[in-house]
Amino acid sequence: MDTDVFQTPCFILDQQELIRSIVGYQTALRNCFTDSVMGYSVKTNSLPYCLCRAEENGCYAEVVSADEYELALLCGFAKNHIIYNGPMKSYETFIDAITHGAIVNIETHRELDWLQDLPQEGLFHVGLRLNVNISKVSLDDADGENDDSRFGFSDETDEFKKALDYINQLSNVKLAGLHIHRTSHSRSIRFYKNSIRYACETIKNYNLHPEYVDIGGGYFGIFDNKPTYQQYVDAFKDVFDHYKLSDIKVIVEPGNAMVASCFSFLSEVIDVKHVEEKCWFITTDGSRNDVDPFFRKSSYMTDLLTKGDNEVVEKQVVSGCTCLEYDRLFTINNYPLLSVGDRILYKNVGAYTMCLTPLFIRYIPNIYVIKDDGVELIREKWTAKEYVQKNVIR
Ligand SMILES: *Cc1c(COP(=O)(O)O)cnc(C)c1O
Protein backbone atom coordinates (compact mmCIF):
# COMPACT_ATOMS: atom_id res chain seq x y z
CA MET A 1 0.00 0.00 0.00
CA ASP A 2 1.24 3.46 -0.89
CA THR A 3 0.81 5.43 2.32
CA ASP A 4 2.12 8.84 1.23
CA VAL A 5 -1.36 10.39 1.21
CA PHE A 6 -1.87 9.65 4.91
CA GLN A 7 -0.72 11.95 7.70
CA THR A 8 0.33 9.78 10.63
CA PRO A 9 -0.73 8.68 13.12
CA CYS A 10 -4.07 7.69 11.63
CA PHE A 11 -6.69 5.01 11.27
CA ILE A 12 -7.61 3.86 7.78
CA LEU A 13 -11.01 2.35 6.99
CA ASP A 14 -11.44 -0.01 4.06
CA GLN A 15 -15.06 0.73 3.11
CA GLN A 16 -15.45 -2.27 0.83
CA GLU A 17 -14.36 -4.59 3.62
CA LEU A 18 -16.92 -3.09 6.03
CA ILE A 19 -19.74 -3.50 3.50
CA ARG A 20 -18.58 -7.04 2.70
CA SER A 21 -18.94 -8.00 6.37
CA ILE A 22 -22.35 -6.37 6.76
CA VAL A 23 -23.81 -7.79 3.56
CA GLY A 24 -22.19 -11.18 4.19
CA TYR A 25 -23.90 -11.63 7.52
CA GLN A 26 -27.24 -10.27 6.29
CA THR A 27 -27.22 -12.65 3.34
CA ALA A 28 -26.58 -15.61 5.63
CA LEU A 29 -29.53 -14.58 7.85
CA ARG A 30 -31.86 -14.12 4.89
CA ASN A 31 -30.92 -17.55 3.55
CA CYS A 32 -32.26 -19.18 6.73
CA PHE A 33 -34.90 -16.96 8.33
CA THR A 34 -37.91 -15.10 6.94
CA ASP A 35 -37.46 -12.40 9.54
CA SER A 36 -34.11 -11.24 10.85
CA VAL A 37 -32.41 -8.10 12.06
CA MET A 38 -28.76 -7.26 12.11
CA GLY A 39 -27.74 -4.76 14.75
CA TYR A 40 -24.44 -2.91 14.41
CA SER A 41 -22.83 -2.89 17.86
CA VAL A 42 -22.14 0.80 18.28
CA LYS A 43 -19.82 0.44 21.27
CA THR A 44 -17.40 -1.72 19.28
CA ASN A 45 -16.67 1.13 16.88
CA SER A 46 -18.80 4.23 17.17
CA LEU A 47 -17.31 6.18 14.28
CA PRO A 48 -20.24 8.15 12.82
CA TYR A 49 -19.13 7.37 9.25
CA CYS A 50 -19.43 3.62 9.97
CA LEU A 51 -22.81 4.05 11.66
CA CYS A 52 -24.12 5.81 8.55
CA ARG A 53 -22.80 3.06 6.25
CA ALA A 54 -24.39 0.44 8.51
CA GLU A 55 -27.71 2.32 8.40
CA GLU A 56 -27.63 2.62 4.60
CA ASN A 57 -27.01 -1.08 4.33
CA GLY A 58 -30.03 -2.06 6.40
CA CYS A 59 -28.50 -2.58 9.85
CA TYR A 60 -30.16 -1.46 13.06
CA ALA A 61 -28.02 0.36 15.63
CA GLU A 62 -27.39 -1.68 18.78
CA VAL A 63 -26.82 0.88 21.51
CA VAL A 64 -26.01 0.50 25.21
CA SER A 65 -26.31 3.99 26.68
CA ALA A 66 -28.36 7.15 26.37
CA ASP A 67 -25.41 8.82 24.64
CA GLU A 68 -25.20 6.04 22.06
CA TYR A 69 -28.96 6.29 21.57
CA GLU A 70 -28.58 9.99 20.73
CA LEU A 71 -25.60 9.22 18.48
CA ALA A 72 -27.58 6.64 16.51
CA LEU A 73 -30.37 9.18 15.97
CA LEU A 74 -27.83 11.79 14.82
CA CYS A 75 -26.43 9.28 12.34
CA GLY A 76 -29.83 8.78 10.75
CA PHE A 77 -31.24 5.63 12.35
CA ALA A 78 -35.01 5.64 12.76
CA LYS A 79 -36.12 4.97 16.34
CA ASN A 80 -37.68 1.69 15.28
CA HIS A 81 -34.30 0.68 13.87
CA ILE A 82 -32.58 0.87 17.23
CA ILE A 83 -31.86 -2.01 19.59
CA TYR A 84 -31.44 -0.66 23.10
CA ASN A 85 -29.52 -2.82 25.58
CA GLY A 86 -27.46 -2.55 28.74
CA PRO A 87 -27.75 -0.97 32.18
CA MET A 88 -26.94 2.62 31.11
CA LYS A 89 -30.29 3.55 29.60
CA SER A 90 -31.73 6.84 30.79
CA TYR A 91 -35.38 7.06 31.82
CA GLU A 92 -36.21 9.51 29.01
CA THR A 93 -34.57 7.51 26.22
CA PHE A 94 -36.00 4.24 27.60
CA ILE A 95 -39.58 5.55 27.39
CA ASP A 96 -38.88 7.27 24.07
CA ALA A 97 -37.43 4.09 22.55
CA ILE A 98 -40.30 1.83 23.66
CA THR A 99 -43.04 4.22 22.60
CA HIS A 100 -41.43 4.61 19.16
CA GLY A 101 -41.05 0.92 18.44
CA ALA A 102 -37.37 0.34 19.18
CA ILE A 103 -36.28 -3.12 20.30
CA VAL A 104 -35.61 -2.60 24.00
CA ASN A 105 -34.12 -5.42 26.05
CA ILE A 106 -34.60 -4.84 29.76
CA GLU A 107 -31.46 -5.22 31.83
CA THR A 108 -32.13 -3.66 35.24
CA HIS A 109 -34.82 -3.58 37.91
CA ARG A 110 -35.22 0.15 37.52
CA GLU A 111 -36.29 -0.38 33.91
CA LEU A 112 -39.01 -2.75 35.15
CA ASP A 113 -40.20 0.07 37.41
CA TRP A 114 -40.09 2.58 34.56
CA LEU A 115 -42.56 0.43 32.59
CA GLN A 116 -45.25 1.73 34.98
CA ASP A 117 -44.90 5.13 33.33
CA LEU A 118 -45.77 3.99 29.81
CA PRO A 119 -49.09 5.33 28.52
CA GLN A 120 -51.99 3.12 29.61
CA GLU A 121 -53.45 2.91 26.11
CA GLY A 122 -51.55 0.81 23.60
CA LEU A 123 -49.52 -2.39 23.83
CA PHE A 124 -45.80 -1.87 24.18
CA HIS A 125 -43.22 -4.51 23.30
CA VAL A 126 -40.15 -5.18 25.41
CA GLY A 127 -37.48 -7.87 25.56
CA LEU A 128 -35.81 -9.32 28.61
CA ARG A 129 -32.16 -10.22 28.92
CA LEU A 130 -31.61 -13.70 30.26
CA ASN A 131 -28.49 -14.26 32.37
CA VAL A 132 -26.17 -16.82 30.76
CA ASN A 133 -23.41 -18.62 32.67
CA ILE A 134 -21.22 -20.10 29.94
CA SER A 135 -19.84 -22.77 32.31
CA LYS A 136 -23.38 -24.06 32.85
CA VAL A 137 -24.63 -23.62 29.29
CA SER A 138 -21.58 -24.61 27.23
CA LEU A 139 -18.74 -25.80 29.47
CA ASP A 140 -16.28 -26.43 26.63
CA ASP A 141 -16.51 -22.76 25.68
CA ALA A 142 -16.18 -21.42 29.20
CA ASP A 143 -13.39 -19.34 30.59
CA GLY A 144 -12.81 -21.26 33.81
CA GLU A 145 -15.16 -23.12 36.10
CA ASN A 146 -17.54 -20.27 36.63
CA ASP A 147 -17.81 -18.14 33.51
CA ASP A 148 -20.72 -16.20 34.97
CA SER A 149 -22.24 -12.95 33.84
CA ARG A 150 -23.34 -9.80 35.58
CA PHE A 151 -25.94 -9.13 32.89
CA GLY A 152 -29.52 -10.21 32.49
CA PHE A 153 -32.04 -11.77 34.84
CA SER A 154 -31.07 -15.16 36.19
CA ASP A 155 -33.21 -18.25 35.95
CA GLU A 156 -31.04 -19.88 38.62
CA THR A 157 -32.52 -17.54 41.18
CA ASP A 158 -36.10 -16.30 41.08
CA GLU A 159 -35.21 -13.08 39.27
CA PHE A 160 -36.08 -14.13 35.75
CA LYS A 161 -39.41 -15.61 36.83
CA LYS A 162 -40.23 -12.53 38.89
CA ALA A 163 -39.45 -10.24 35.96
CA LEU A 164 -41.72 -12.36 33.72
CA ASP A 165 -44.56 -12.27 36.24
CA TYR A 166 -44.14 -8.56 36.68
CA ILE A 167 -44.32 -7.88 32.94
CA ASN A 168 -47.30 -10.22 32.58
CA GLN A 169 -49.40 -8.27 35.03
CA LEU A 170 -48.91 -5.02 33.11
CA SER A 171 -51.84 -4.91 30.68
CA ASN A 172 -50.10 -2.48 28.32
CA VAL A 173 -46.77 -4.35 28.06
CA LYS A 174 -45.97 -7.51 26.14
CA LEU A 175 -42.86 -9.63 26.40
CA ALA A 176 -41.71 -9.72 22.77
CA GLY A 177 -38.29 -11.28 23.03
CA LEU A 178 -35.38 -12.78 24.89
CA HIS A 179 -31.82 -11.49 24.71
CA ILE A 180 -28.87 -13.78 25.42
CA HIS A 181 -25.66 -11.96 24.44
CA ARG A 182 -22.34 -13.41 25.65
CA THR A 183 -18.98 -13.36 23.90
CA SER A 184 -17.22 -16.69 24.44
CA HIS A 185 -13.47 -17.09 24.09
CA SER A 186 -13.89 -19.76 21.45
CA ARG A 187 -16.51 -17.92 19.35
CA SER A 188 -17.47 -21.48 18.36
CA ILE A 189 -20.59 -22.68 16.59
CA ARG A 190 -21.08 -25.09 19.48
CA PHE A 191 -21.35 -22.15 21.89
CA TYR A 192 -24.19 -20.60 19.90
CA LYS A 193 -26.00 -23.91 19.58
CA ASN A 194 -25.83 -24.40 23.34
CA SER A 195 -26.86 -20.90 24.28
CA ILE A 196 -29.78 -20.84 21.82
CA ARG A 197 -30.82 -24.23 23.20
CA TYR A 198 -30.81 -22.65 26.66
CA ALA A 199 -33.01 -19.81 25.40
CA CYS A 200 -35.39 -22.26 23.73
CA GLU A 201 -35.61 -24.41 26.87
CA THR A 202 -36.45 -21.30 28.86
CA ILE A 203 -39.13 -20.35 26.33
CA LYS A 204 -40.59 -23.85 26.64
CA ASN A 205 -40.42 -24.02 30.45
CA TYR A 206 -42.33 -20.78 30.88
CA ASN A 207 -44.57 -21.30 27.87
CA LEU A 208 -43.46 -17.99 26.36
CA HIS A 209 -44.41 -16.82 22.88
CA PRO A 210 -41.66 -14.42 21.91
CA GLU A 211 -41.49 -12.78 18.50
CA TYR A 212 -37.72 -12.67 18.60
CA VAL A 213 -34.62 -14.13 20.14
CA ASP A 214 -31.70 -11.71 20.17
CA ILE A 215 -28.56 -13.84 20.03
CA GLY A 216 -26.16 -10.93 20.56
CA GLY A 217 -22.61 -10.76 19.25
CA GLY A 218 -19.29 -12.53 19.69
CA TYR A 219 -18.70 -13.95 16.19
CA PHE A 220 -15.54 -14.24 14.15
CA GLY A 221 -15.28 -11.97 11.15
CA ILE A 222 -14.36 -13.24 7.70
CA PHE A 223 -11.16 -15.23 8.23
CA ASP A 224 -9.72 -18.40 6.75
CA ASN A 225 -10.20 -21.44 8.98
CA LYS A 226 -12.89 -19.79 11.09
CA PRO A 227 -16.64 -20.42 11.01
CA THR A 228 -18.39 -18.50 8.24
CA TYR A 229 -21.46 -16.37 8.87
CA GLN A 230 -23.49 -18.99 7.02
CA GLN A 231 -22.20 -21.75 9.31
CA TYR A 232 -23.19 -19.74 12.38
CA VAL A 233 -26.64 -19.04 11.00
CA ASP A 234 -27.20 -22.62 9.84
CA ALA A 235 -26.48 -23.69 13.41
CA PHE A 236 -29.03 -21.20 14.80
CA LYS A 237 -31.59 -22.61 12.38
CA ASP A 238 -30.92 -26.20 13.44
CA VAL A 239 -31.72 -25.38 17.05
CA PHE A 240 -34.77 -23.21 16.34
CA ASP A 241 -36.14 -25.86 13.97
CA HIS A 242 -35.68 -28.48 16.67
CA TYR A 243 -37.82 -26.41 19.07
CA LYS A 244 -40.39 -25.68 16.33
CA LEU A 245 -39.45 -22.02 16.44
CA SER A 246 -38.46 -21.79 12.77
CA ASP A 247 -40.54 -18.64 12.27
CA ILE A 248 -38.90 -16.72 15.08
CA LYS A 249 -37.31 -13.39 14.26
CA VAL A 250 -33.57 -13.75 14.74
CA ILE A 251 -31.60 -10.74 15.88
CA VAL A 252 -27.80 -10.62 15.91
CA GLU A 253 -25.53 -7.89 17.21
CA PRO A 254 -22.06 -8.47 15.78
CA GLY A 255 -19.39 -5.99 16.84
CA ASN A 256 -15.94 -7.42 16.41
CA ALA A 257 -16.98 -9.40 13.30
CA MET A 258 -18.10 -6.25 11.48
CA VAL A 259 -15.34 -3.78 12.26
CA ALA A 260 -12.11 -5.53 13.26
CA SER A 261 -10.82 -6.34 9.80
CA CYS A 262 -11.80 -3.15 7.99
CA PHE A 263 -9.55 -0.83 10.02
CA SER A 264 -5.78 -0.41 10.00
CA PHE A 265 -3.62 1.96 12.01
CA LEU A 266 -0.62 3.68 10.48
CA SER A 267 2.27 5.09 12.48
CA GLU A 268 5.67 6.46 11.60
CA VAL A 269 9.10 6.08 13.14
CA ILE A 270 10.17 9.36 14.72
CA ASP A 271 13.37 8.28 16.47
CA VAL A 272 15.81 5.39 16.69
CA LYS A 273 17.84 4.91 19.89
CA HIS A 274 20.69 2.53 20.56
CA VAL A 275 20.41 1.78 24.27
CA GLU A 276 22.22 -1.47 24.90
CA GLU A 277 24.77 -3.41 22.93
CA LYS A 278 22.18 -5.41 21.03
CA CYS A 279 18.96 -3.47 21.56
CA TRP A 280 17.45 -0.52 19.74
CA PHE A 281 14.31 1.38 20.73
CA ILE A 282 12.18 2.56 17.85
CA THR A 283 9.95 5.49 18.85
CA THR A 284 6.81 5.89 16.74
CA ASP A 285 4.04 8.47 16.65
CA GLY A 286 1.46 5.76 17.38
CA SER A 287 0.79 4.38 20.84
CA ARG A 288 -0.34 1.20 22.42
CA ASN A 289 -3.32 3.26 23.52
CA ASP A 290 -4.37 3.42 19.85
CA VAL A 291 -4.26 -0.27 18.99
CA ASP A 292 -4.41 -2.05 22.34
CA PRO A 293 -6.21 0.17 24.86
CA PHE A 294 -6.63 -2.78 27.25
CA PHE A 295 -2.84 -3.39 27.12
CA ARG A 296 -3.41 -7.11 26.66
CA LYS A 297 -2.20 -7.93 23.16
CA SER A 298 1.13 -9.65 22.75
CA SER A 299 1.33 -9.53 18.98
CA TYR A 300 -0.09 -7.59 16.06
CA MET A 301 -0.61 -8.19 12.37
CA THR A 302 1.76 -5.64 10.94
CA ASP A 303 3.31 -4.56 7.67
CA LEU A 304 6.70 -2.89 8.06
CA LEU A 305 6.85 -0.26 5.35
CA THR A 306 10.58 0.28 5.35
CA LYS A 307 13.25 0.55 2.75
CA GLY A 308 14.93 -2.33 4.56
CA ASP A 309 18.44 -1.58 3.33
CA ASN A 310 20.02 -0.95 6.75
CA GLU A 311 22.22 -3.41 8.55
CA VAL A 312 20.41 -6.28 10.32
CA VAL A 313 20.30 -5.86 14.11
CA GLU A 314 19.41 -8.35 16.83
CA LYS A 315 16.58 -6.64 18.67
CA GLN A 316 14.36 -3.64 18.00
CA VAL A 317 11.61 -2.68 20.43
CA VAL A 318 8.88 -0.76 18.63
CA SER A 319 7.50 1.75 21.11
CA GLY A 320 4.82 4.37 21.31
CA CYS A 321 4.80 8.13 21.55
CA THR A 322 3.57 8.47 25.12
CA CYS A 323 5.80 9.11 28.13
CA LEU A 324 4.75 5.79 29.63
CA GLU A 325 7.74 3.49 30.01
CA TYR A 326 5.52 0.49 29.24
CA ASP A 327 4.17 1.91 25.97
CA ARG A 328 6.03 -0.75 23.99
CA LEU A 329 4.21 -2.55 21.19
CA PHE A 330 6.30 -5.37 19.82
CA THR A 331 9.84 -6.62 19.28
CA ILE A 332 11.49 -7.30 15.94
CA ASN A 333 14.37 -9.77 15.94
CA ASN A 334 17.19 -10.01 13.39
CA TYR A 335 15.84 -7.46 10.96
CA PRO A 336 17.29 -4.42 9.17
CA LEU A 337 17.32 -1.46 11.56
CA LEU A 338 14.32 0.81 10.98
CA SER A 339 14.89 4.46 10.06
CA VAL A 340 13.10 7.70 10.86
CA GLY A 341 10.25 8.02 8.35
CA ASP A 342 9.64 4.28 8.02
CA ARG A 343 6.01 3.37 8.63
CA ILE A 344 4.23 0.56 10.44
CA LEU A 345 0.75 -0.57 9.44
CA TYR A 346 -1.25 -2.45 12.10
CA LYS A 347 -4.05 -4.48 10.53
CA ASN A 348 -7.43 -5.69 11.93
CA VAL A 349 -7.60 -3.04 14.63
CA GLY A 350 -11.15 -1.70 14.26
CA ALA A 351 -12.80 -3.38 17.26
CA TYR A 352 -12.59 -1.88 20.75
CA THR A 353 -9.67 0.38 19.79
CA MET A 354 -10.46 3.89 18.60
CA CYS A 355 -13.61 4.12 20.71
CA LEU A 356 -11.54 3.30 23.83
CA THR A 357 -8.53 5.48 23.09
CA PRO A 358 -7.98 7.93 25.94
CA LEU A 359 -7.26 11.58 25.29
CA PHE A 360 -3.76 11.05 26.66
CA ILE A 361 -0.82 13.22 25.55
CA ARG A 362 -2.14 13.65 22.04
CA TYR A 363 -5.78 13.69 21.12
CA ILE A 364 -7.75 11.43 18.79
CA PRO A 365 -5.98 10.94 15.46
CA ASN A 366 -7.03 11.41 11.85
CA ILE A 367 -9.24 8.78 10.26
CA TYR A 368 -9.24 8.21 6.51
CA VAL A 369 -11.46 6.03 4.36
CA ILE A 370 -10.37 4.22 1.23
CA LYS A 371 -13.29 4.04 -1.19
CA ASP A 372 -13.59 2.94 -4.81
CA ASP A 373 -13.07 6.53 -5.91
CA GLY A 374 -10.14 7.40 -3.67
CA VAL A 375 -9.12 8.44 -0.19
CA GLU A 376 -11.01 10.86 2.06
CA LEU A 377 -10.33 12.27 5.53
CA ILE A 378 -13.48 11.37 7.49
CA ARG A 379 -12.47 12.57 10.93
CA GLU A 380 -9.90 15.29 11.38
CA LYS A 381 -7.67 14.82 14.40
CA TRP A 382 -8.56 16.65 17.57
CA THR A 383 -6.32 19.48 18.64
CA ALA A 384 -6.23 21.44 21.88
CA LYS A 385 -9.11 23.48 20.43
CA GLU A 386 -11.49 20.51 20.44
CA TYR A 387 -10.14 19.37 23.79
CA VAL A 388 -11.07 22.58 25.57
CA GLN A 389 -14.63 22.75 24.23
CA LYS A 390 -17.18 23.06 27.04
CA ASN A 391 -14.41 23.76 29.58
CA VAL A 392 -14.18 26.72 31.90
CA ILE A 393 -10.71 28.08 31.21
CA ARG A 394 -10.90 31.63 32.46
C1 LIG B 1 -20.52 -5.74 23.12
C2 LIG B 1 -21.82 -6.25 22.72
C3 LIG B 1 -22.01 -6.82 21.45
C4 LIG B 1 -20.88 -7.01 20.44
O1 LIG B 1 -20.01 -8.03 20.86
P1 LIG B 1 -18.79 -8.56 19.95
O2 LIG B 1 -18.11 -9.56 20.82
O3 LIG B 1 -17.92 -7.37 19.63
O4 LIG B 1 -19.38 -9.14 18.71
C5 LIG B 1 -23.28 -7.23 21.13
N1 LIG B 1 -24.32 -7.12 22.00
C6 LIG B 1 -24.16 -6.59 23.25
C7 LIG B 1 -25.31 -6.50 24.17
C8 LIG B 1 -22.91 -6.15 23.64
O5 LIG B 1 -22.75 -5.64 24.88
The ligand as a Gaussian input file, in Angstrom:
#p B3LYP/6-31G(d) Opt

LIG

0 1
 C      -20.515000      -5.739000      23.117000
 C      -21.817000      -6.247000      22.721000
 C      -22.007000      -6.820000      21.447000
 C      -20.884000      -7.007000      20.438000
 O      -20.011000      -8.028000      20.863000
 P      -18.786000      -8.559000      19.946000
 O      -18.114000      -9.557000      20.825000
 O      -17.923000      -7.373000      19.633000
 O      -19.380000      -9.137000      18.711000
 C      -23.282000      -7.231000      21.129000
 N      -24.318000      -7.119000      22.005000
 C      -24.156000      -6.592000      23.251000
 C      -25.315000      -6.500000      24.174000
 C      -22.911000      -6.149000      23.644000
 O      -22.753000      -5.637000      24.880000

